[in-house]
Amino acid sequence: MADFVPGLENGNAPTAAHVKERIAPSSDQQLYDVFYAKGHRVYQCNPEKTRFEHWKNVQTNGVLYPTKGRNAPFDVEGQEIGQISAAPLNQTQQMSNPIDSILVHYFYPDGSWFSTGKPLMTTSREAGRKERGEDGTNLDDHLTRSVWTSTDGYFSHADAVVRLNTLNGSTPPKETCTVKGTVVTKPFTAFFMLYTTPQGTKALEKERIEWDALVEKTRVA
């Protein structure tokens, strides 16, 4: 249980109160939804890479489940509401293994999406870190920002994003990277917390009213 963020041991969705100050968005950001993610991170052995690890995260894929108004477990078959996957960060880099990639979050009901860049702050080097494990089993929790979004829709209003209570999915030990091209798939789970500005909150309310009206108009008797 030490691997869980305090207060989330029961598996229920986090609130803004569960986010540590270190990775909390600015005070003008308001939490508007939380999604449970379950998926895999794919690592490729690249022993010549000069970064701190020999394994490169070449793909992240997962399914998003709603948590609003629900209790754990969230990963109920048939309740999938979105997905996440990685894409090249710089579209001019057409080579294999581009230097950077972004994580794209896609919302099924209206087709909206947002993509995030590198984390602004993480818990991986936090002084006195007691929970989340110290053995490298779990990915860190972090704060990031949207770098691109769809022009409209629910996910287009995501400004700041917190990944919280991230379990498993960590990079394999570098000493296990002995044959270039070897692939290892690691499962992970996490909560993705979406924050928006006060302007975004107003836009969300307006769009919700318009969406509900459209749903009612097109309802099949």
VEXVEXLO-434917 format. One record per residue (C-alpha): residue in one letter; z, x negated, y; residue number from 1. Coordinates in Angstrom, 1 decimal. Last residue first. Example, Ala and Ser with C-alpha at 12.3 -4.5 7.8 and 13.67 -1.06 7.14 Angstrom:
% VEXVEXLO-434917
+------+--------+--------+--------+-----+
| rest |     zz |     xx |     yy |  nr |
+------+--------+--------+--------+-----+
|    s |    7.1 |  -13.7 |   -1.1 |   2 |
|    a |    7.8 |  -12.3 |   -4.5 |   1 |
+------+--------+--------+--------+-----+
END
This chain:
% VEXVEXLO-434917
+------+--------+--------+--------+-----+
| rest |     zz |     xx |     yy |  nr |
+------+--------+--------+--------+-----+
|    a |  -29.9 |   37.5 |    7.6 | 221 |
|    v |  -31.2 |   34.0 |    8.3 | 220 |
|    r |  -29.6 |   32.5 |   11.3 | 219 |
|    t |  -32.1 |   31.2 |   13.8 | 218 |
|    k |  -30.5 |   32.7 |   16.9 | 217 |
|    e |  -27.0 |   32.0 |   15.7 | 216 |
|    v |  -27.8 |   28.3 |   15.1 | 215 |
|    l |  -29.4 |   28.1 |   18.5 | 214 |
|    a |  -26.4 |   29.6 |   20.2 | 213 |
|    d |  -24.1 |   27.2 |   18.4 | 212 |
|    w |  -26.2 |   24.3 |   19.5 | 211 |
|    e |  -26.3 |   25.4 |   23.2 | 210 |
|    i |  -22.5 |   25.8 |   23.2 | 209 |
|    r |  -22.0 |   22.4 |   21.4 | 208 |
|    e |  -24.5 |   20.7 |   23.8 | 207 |
|    k |  -22.4 |   21.8 |   26.8 | 206 |
|    e |  -19.2 |   20.6 |   25.2 | 205 |
|    l |  -20.7 |   17.3 |   24.2 | 204 |
|    a |  -22.1 |   16.8 |   27.7 | 203 |
|    k |  -18.6 |   17.3 |   29.2 | 202 |
|    t |  -17.1 |   14.8 |   26.7 | 201 |
|    g |  -19.9 |   12.3 |   27.5 | 200 |
|    q |  -19.1 |   12.5 |   31.2 | 199 |
|    p |  -15.5 |   11.8 |   30.4 | 198 |
|    t |  -16.7 |    8.7 |   28.4 | 197 |
|    t |  -17.1 |    8.6 |   24.6 | 196 |
|    y |  -15.3 |    7.4 |   21.5 | 195 |
|    l |  -16.3 |    7.6 |   17.9 | 194 |
|    m |  -13.9 |    6.5 |   15.1 | 193 |
|    f |  -15.5 |    5.1 |   12.0 | 192 |
|    f |  -13.1 |    5.2 |    9.0 | 191 |
|    a |  -13.5 |    2.7 |    6.2 | 190 |
|    t |  -14.4 |    2.2 |    2.6 | 189 |
|    f |  -16.0 |   -0.8 |    0.8 | 188 |
|    p |  -17.9 |   -1.8 |   -2.3 | 187 |
|    k |  -19.1 |   -5.4 |   -2.7 | 186 |
|    t |  -22.6 |   -6.2 |   -3.9 | 185 |
|    v |  -23.4 |   -9.9 |   -4.8 | 184 |
|    v |  -26.9 |  -11.4 |   -4.6 | 183 |
|    t |  -27.9 |  -14.9 |   -5.7 | 182 |
|    g |  -30.7 |  -16.2 |   -3.5 | 181 |
|    k |  -29.5 |  -19.8 |   -3.4 | 180 |
|    v |  -27.5 |  -20.7 |   -6.4 | 179 |
|    t |  -23.9 |  -22.1 |   -6.0 | 178 |
|    c |  -22.3 |  -19.6 |   -3.6 | 177 |
|    t |  -19.0 |  -19.1 |   -5.5 | 176 |
|    e |  -17.4 |  -21.9 |   -3.5 | 175 |
|    k |  -17.9 |  -19.8 |   -0.4 | 174 |
|    p |  -15.5 |  -17.1 |   -1.6 | 173 |
|    p |  -17.3 |  -13.7 |   -1.5 | 172 |
|    t |  -17.3 |  -11.9 |    1.9 | 171 |
|    s |  -15.1 |   -8.8 |    2.1 | 170 |
|    g |  -16.1 |   -5.3 |    1.1 | 169 |
|    n |  -12.6 |   -4.1 |    0.3 | 168 |
|    l |  -10.7 |   -1.6 |    2.6 | 167 |
|    t |  -11.4 |   -0.9 |    6.2 | 166 |
|    n |   -8.5 |    1.0 |    7.7 | 165 |
|    l |  -10.3 |    1.3 |   11.0 | 164 |
|    r |  -13.8 |    0.7 |   12.4 | 163 |
|    v |  -13.6 |    1.5 |   16.1 | 162 |
|    v |  -16.7 |    2.7 |   18.1 | 161 |
|    a |  -17.2 |    2.7 |   21.8 | 160 |
|    d |  -20.0 |    4.7 |   23.5 | 159 |
|    a |  -20.9 |    7.4 |   21.0 | 158 |
|    h |  -22.7 |   10.1 |   23.0 | 157 |
|    s |  -26.0 |    9.8 |   21.2 | 156 |
|    f |  -24.2 |   10.6 |   17.9 | 155 |
|    y |  -24.1 |   14.4 |   18.7 | 154 |
|    g |  -27.6 |   14.8 |   20.0 | 153 |
|    d |  -29.8 |   13.3 |   22.7 | 152 |
|    t |  -31.7 |   10.2 |   23.7 | 151 |
|    s |  -30.9 |    8.5 |   20.4 | 150 |
|    t |  -28.6 |    5.5 |   20.8 | 149 |
|    w |  -28.8 |    1.7 |   21.4 | 148 |
|    v |  -26.2 |   -0.9 |   22.0 | 147 |
|    s |  -23.2 |    1.2 |   21.0 | 146 |
|    r |  -20.0 |   -0.7 |   21.4 | 145 |
|    t |  -17.6 |   -2.5 |   19.0 | 144 |
|    l |  -14.0 |   -2.5 |   18.1 | 143 |
|    h |  -12.8 |   -4.0 |   14.8 | 142 |
|    d |  -10.9 |   -3.7 |   11.6 | 141 |
|    d |  -11.3 |   -6.7 |    9.3 | 140 |
|    l |  -12.9 |   -6.6 |    5.8 | 139 |
|    n |  -10.5 |   -6.5 |    3.0 | 138 |
|    t |   -9.8 |   -8.8 |    0.0 | 137 |
|    g |   -9.4 |  -12.0 |    2.1 | 136 |
|    d |   -5.9 |  -12.7 |    0.7 | 135 |
|    e |   -3.9 |  -11.8 |    3.7 | 134 |
|    g |   -3.9 |   -8.0 |    3.2 | 133 |
|    r |   -4.5 |   -5.2 |    5.7 | 132 |
|    e |   -0.9 |   -5.3 |    6.9 | 131 |
|    k |    1.1 |   -8.2 |    8.3 | 130 |
|    r |   -0.9 |   -9.7 |   11.1 | 129 |
|    g |    1.5 |  -11.9 |   13.0 | 128 |
|    a |   -1.2 |  -13.3 |   15.2 | 127 |
|    e |   -4.5 |  -11.4 |   14.9 | 126 |
|    r |   -7.3 |  -13.5 |   13.7 | 125 |
|    s |   -9.1 |  -10.9 |   11.6 | 124 |
|    t |   -8.0 |   -8.0 |   13.7 | 123 |
|    t |  -11.3 |   -7.8 |   15.6 | 122 |
|    m |  -12.5 |   -7.6 |   19.2 | 121 |
|    l |  -15.9 |   -7.1 |   20.8 | 120 |
|    p |  -17.6 |   -6.7 |   17.4 | 119 |
|    k |  -21.3 |   -7.6 |   17.2 | 118 |
|    g |  -23.8 |   -4.8 |   17.9 | 117 |
|    t |  -23.7 |   -1.1 |   17.1 | 116 |
|    s |  -26.4 |    1.5 |   16.6 | 115 |
|    f |  -26.4 |    5.1 |   17.4 | 114 |
|    w |  -28.1 |    8.2 |   15.8 | 113 |
|    s |  -29.1 |   11.8 |   16.3 | 112 |
|    g |  -30.9 |   13.7 |   13.6 | 111 |
|    d |  -29.3 |   17.0 |   14.3 | 110 |
|    p |  -27.3 |   17.9 |   11.2 | 109 |
|    y |  -27.8 |   14.5 |    9.4 | 108 |
|    f |  -26.1 |   12.1 |   11.8 | 107 |
|    y |  -27.4 |    8.5 |   11.4 | 106 |
|    h |  -25.3 |    5.4 |   12.1 | 105 |
|    v |  -27.3 |    2.1 |   12.5 | 104 |
|    l |  -25.5 |   -1.2 |   12.0 | 103 |
|    i |  -27.2 |   -4.0 |   13.8 | 102 |
|    s |  -28.7 |   -7.3 |   12.4 | 101 |
|    d |  -28.6 |  -10.9 |   13.5 | 100 |
|    i |  -30.3 |  -14.2 |   12.6 |  99 |
|    p |  -33.1 |  -12.5 |   10.7 |  98 |
|    n |  -33.0 |  -13.0 |    6.9 |  97 |
|    s |  -36.8 |  -12.8 |    6.3 |  96 |
|    m |  -38.9 |  -13.4 |    9.3 |  95 |
|    q |  -40.0 |  -10.6 |   11.7 |  94 |
|    q |  -37.8 |  -11.6 |   14.6 |  93 |
|    t |  -39.4 |   -9.7 |   17.5 |  92 |
|    q |  -37.4 |   -6.6 |   16.5 |  91 |
|    n |  -34.2 |   -8.4 |   17.5 |  90 |
|    l |  -31.2 |   -6.7 |   15.9 |  89 |
|    p |  -32.8 |   -6.3 |   12.5 |  88 |
|    a |  -31.5 |   -3.2 |   10.6 |  87 |
|    a |  -28.4 |   -2.3 |    8.7 |  86 |
|    s |  -27.5 |    1.0 |    7.2 |  85 |
|    i |  -25.1 |    3.9 |    7.8 |  84 |
|    q |  -25.3 |    7.5 |    6.7 |  83 |
|    g |  -24.6 |   11.1 |    7.7 |  82 |
|    i |  -23.0 |   14.4 |    6.8 |  81 |
|    e |  -22.3 |   14.0 |    3.0 |  80 |
|    q |  -20.3 |   17.1 |    1.9 |  79 |
|    g |  -22.3 |   17.7 |   -1.3 |  78 |
|    e |  -20.0 |   15.5 |   -3.4 |  77 |
|    v |  -16.6 |   15.2 |   -1.8 |  76 |
|    d |  -15.8 |   11.9 |   -0.2 |  75 |
|    f |  -13.1 |   13.2 |    2.1 |  74 |
|    p |  -10.1 |   13.1 |   -0.1 |  73 |
|    a |   -8.2 |   13.7 |    2.1 |  72 |
|    n |   -7.6 |   16.6 |    4.4 |  71 |
|    r |  -10.1 |   18.4 |    6.6 |  70 |
|    g |  -10.3 |   19.9 |   10.1 |  69 |
|    k |  -12.4 |   17.0 |   11.3 |  68 |
|    t |  -12.9 |   14.5 |    8.5 |  67 |
|    p |  -16.7 |   14.6 |    8.0 |  66 |
|    y |  -18.2 |   12.2 |    5.4 |  65 |
|    l |  -20.5 |    9.3 |    6.1 |  64 |
|    v |  -22.5 |    7.6 |    3.4 |  63 |
|    g |  -23.0 |    3.8 |    3.0 |  62 |
|    n |  -25.3 |    0.9 |    3.3 |  61 |
|    t |  -24.7 |   -2.6 |    4.6 |  60 |
|    q |  -27.4 |   -5.2 |    4.1 |  59 |
|    v |  -28.0 |   -9.0 |    4.4 |  58 |
|    n |  -24.4 |  -10.1 |    4.8 |  57 |
|    k |  -24.9 |  -13.8 |    4.4 |  56 |
|    w |  -22.7 |  -15.9 |    2.0 |  55 |
|    h |  -22.1 |  -19.6 |    2.7 |  54 |
|    e |  -19.3 |  -18.9 |    5.2 |  53 |
|    f |  -18.2 |  -20.4 |    8.5 |  52 |
|    r |  -21.7 |  -20.5 |    9.9 |  51 |
|    t |  -24.1 |  -23.4 |    9.2 |  50 |
|    k |  -26.3 |  -21.7 |    6.7 |  49 |
|    e |  -27.7 |  -24.0 |    4.0 |  48 |
|    p |  -25.8 |  -22.4 |    1.1 |  47 |
|    n |  -27.4 |  -19.0 |    1.6 |  46 |
|    c |  -26.1 |  -16.8 |   -1.2 |  45 |
|    q |  -26.9 |  -13.2 |   -0.4 |  44 |
|    y |  -24.2 |  -10.5 |    0.3 |  43 |
|    v |  -24.8 |   -6.8 |    0.1 |  42 |
|    r |  -22.1 |   -4.5 |    1.6 |  41 |
|    h |  -21.5 |   -1.2 |   -0.2 |  40 |
|    g |  -20.6 |    2.4 |    0.6 |  39 |
|    k |  -18.0 |    4.9 |    1.6 |  38 |
|    a |  -17.5 |    5.9 |    5.2 |  37 |
|    y |  -15.0 |    8.5 |    6.5 |  36 |
|    f |  -15.9 |    9.9 |    9.9 |  35 |
|    v |  -13.8 |   10.4 |   13.0 |  34 |
|    d |  -14.7 |   12.4 |   16.1 |  33 |
|    y |  -14.3 |   12.7 |   19.9 |  32 |
|    l |  -11.9 |    9.9 |   20.8 |  31 |
|    q |  -11.9 |    9.6 |   24.6 |  30 |
|    q |  -12.7 |    6.4 |   26.5 |  29 |
|    d |  -11.4 |    6.0 |   30.1 |  28 |
|    s |   -8.4 |    3.9 |   28.8 |  27 |
|    s |  -10.6 |    1.1 |   27.5 |  26 |
|    p |  -11.3 |    1.0 |   23.7 |  25 |
|    a |   -8.5 |    0.0 |   21.3 |  24 |
|    i |   -9.0 |   -3.2 |   19.2 |  23 |
|    r |   -6.0 |   -5.2 |   20.3 |  22 |
|    e |   -4.0 |   -2.1 |   21.4 |  21 |
|    k |   -3.8 |   -1.1 |   17.8 |  20 |
|    v |   -5.5 |    2.1 |   16.8 |  19 |
|    h |   -3.3 |    4.5 |   14.9 |  18 |
|    a |   -2.4 |    6.6 |   18.0 |  17 |
|    a |   -6.1 |    7.3 |   18.5 |  16 |
|    t |   -6.0 |    9.4 |   15.3 |  15 |
|    p |   -6.6 |    8.3 |   11.8 |  14 |
|    a |   -8.0 |   10.4 |    8.9 |  13 |
|    n |   -5.8 |   11.1 |    5.9 |  12 |
|    g |   -5.5 |    8.7 |    3.1 |  11 |
|    n |   -1.8 |    9.1 |    2.5 |  10 |
|    e |   -1.2 |    5.5 |    3.4 |   9 |
|    l |   -2.6 |    6.0 |    6.8 |   8 |
|    g |    0.6 |    5.7 |    8.8 |   7 |
|    p |    0.6 |    1.9 |    8.9 |   6 |
|    v |   -3.0 |    0.7 |    8.3 |   5 |
|    f |   -3.4 |    0.3 |    4.6 |   4 |
|    d |   -3.4 |   -3.0 |    2.7 |   3 |
|    a |    0.3 |   -3.0 |    2.3 |   2 |
|    m |    0.0 |    0.0 |    0.0 |   1 |
+------+--------+--------+--------+-----+
END
